[in-house]
Amino acid sequence: MLIIGALIIPFFIYALVIHIKFSRSENSKNEKGKIILAKSAKYALPIIPVGWLALELYHQHII
C-alpha cells in the first residue's frame, strides 16, 4: 500500500496545484472558465466514491 500511495501522491499534488492555480486566475472568472470548472466537477465527483470503495475493499480483504 505504501508503494501505491507513493506513486499516487505526486499526481494528486500536481492536480491540486493546477486546480488552485486555475480557480484563482482571471480565466476562471469569465463564462468559459465557469463552464470548464463545472464540467470538470461533473466528471471528477462521481469518481471519489468509487476510489473510496476501492480503498475500503482493499483494506478489508488484503491487509
Secondary structure, 3 states (H helix, E strand, C coil): CHHHHHHHHHHHHHHHHHHHHHHCCHHHCCHHHHHHHHHHHHHHCCHHHHHHHHHHHHHHHCC
